[in-house]
Structure formats: C-alpha cells, structure tokens
C-alpha cells in the first residue's frame, strides 16, 4: 500500500478517493490547516470506519510529516494557498512558502513524487479568493529552487494542468 499526503485536503474529496485506491494497506494523510474542515473529515471517516485516511494538522510553513514518510504528495487547487490567502488576497510570506516546499521535499521517500494540479491563471477557482495570475511556470520555478525537478507538465484542457515533480 502506498503512503500518500493530500495537502489542503479540505473535506476530503480527494483523500477518500485516494484512500480507496491505496487500499487497506495504504495510508492517506489528509493534511488540512483549517480546523472545521479537518474535524468534519475526521468525523466522517470515524463514522464510516475508514481507517486508512487520517486527517492531520498542517502548519502554514511545514507539512508536519516525518522525513521519507510518503510516496506521493498531492496538491489539488491547494498550491495557490502558498501564494495568496483570503477574500482580499494577501501575499503569503515567501519564507513560509519555501518552508512548506522544503518540508514536502523532506517528507518524500526515495523515488517519491509531488503532484500539483491547478487551473490556468485566467480561470481562478471559485471560493478560493485568488483573483490574480499564478502561472504554472512561477510554481515550477519556485519548486525547482527548493530541490524539486519537473518530470512532466500536462494540460488536460484549456483550463486545467497537472505537473509531476521528483527530487533533484
């Protein structure tokens, strides 16, 4: 079973699906900063006896996972939160972002991968509050500066892209 971290898990939409994919011997760390989202997911998995999805506290600058503890880290529409936050978006301190990226890199086991999926800049996610351009290239440059290497960048439509990164 694979060990996967879903950073910015929210209510667990992807965490629960990843949990089914990794099976009973795998584990999904559903990392979420917001207590209400994490607590809601924790109650859901407890009520249903889902033991391989573990809602986990994350700090803004540190994913909190031990070194070499996961095979995959998944960020779906969450990478933006490391750049801008809030309804009237405020820039996140770059040191916070670098700290998070370094902690993700450290948490990846040998051969581990970071998967980032997001919308192209002109198509902001509703409800996230990000109303500015955030290009895939900026994200790639920032991740590579922290020790990641881009292995694949793919656009799935004119709206969405996914990038896979390994360790340098």
C-alpha positions, 0 to 999 in steps of 0.5 A, spaced: 500 500 500 502 506 498 503 512 503 500 518 500 499 526 503 493 530 500 495 537 502 489 542 503 485 536 503 479 540 505 473 535 506 476 530 503 474 529 496 480 527 494 483 523 500 477 518 500 478 517 493 485 516 494 484 512 500 480 507 496 485 506 491 491 505 496 487 500 499 487 497 506 494 497 506 495 504 504 495 510 508 492 517 506 494 523 510 489 528 509 493 534 511 488 540 512 490 547 516 483 549 517 480 546 523 472 545 521 474 542 515 479 537 518 474 535 524 468 534 519 473 529 515 475 526 521 468 525 523 466 522 517 471 517 516 470 515 524 463 514 522 464 510 516 470 506 519 475 508 514 481 507 517 486 508 512 485 516 511 487 520 517 486 527 517 492 531 520 494 538 522 498 542 517 502 548 519 502 554 514 510 553 513 511 545 514 507 539 512 508 536 519 510 529 516 516 525 518 522 525 513 521 519 507 514 518 510 510 518 503 510 516 496 506 521 493 504 528 495 498 531 492 496 538 491 489 539 488 487 547 487 491 547 494 498 550 491 495 557 490 494 557 498 502 558 498 501 564 494 495 568 496 490 567 502 483 570 503 477 574 500 482 580 499 488 576 497 494 577 501 501 575 499 503 569 503 510 570 506 515 567 501 519 564 507 513 560 509 512 558 502 519 555 501 518 552 508 512 548 506 516 546 499 522 544 503 518 540 508 514 536 502 521 535 499 523 532 506 517 528 507 518 524 500 521 517 500 526 515 495 523 515 488 517 519 491 513 524 487 509 531 488 503 532 484 500 539 483 494 540 479 491 547 478 487 551 473 490 556 468 491 563 471 485 566 467 480 561 470 481 562 478 477 557 482 471 559 485 471 560 493 478 560 493 479 568 493 485 568 488 483 573 483 490 574 480 495 570 475 499 564 478 502 561 472 504 554 472 511 556 470 512 561 477 510 554 481 515 550 477 520 555 478 519 556 485 519 548 486 525 547 482 529 552 487 527 548 493 530 541 490 524 539 486 525 537 478 519 537 473 518 530 470 512 532 466 507 538 465 500 536 462 494 540 460 488 536 460 484 542 457 484 549 456 483 550 463 486 545 467 494 542 468 497 537 472 505 537 473 509 531 476 515 533 480 521 528 483 527 530 487 533 533 484 
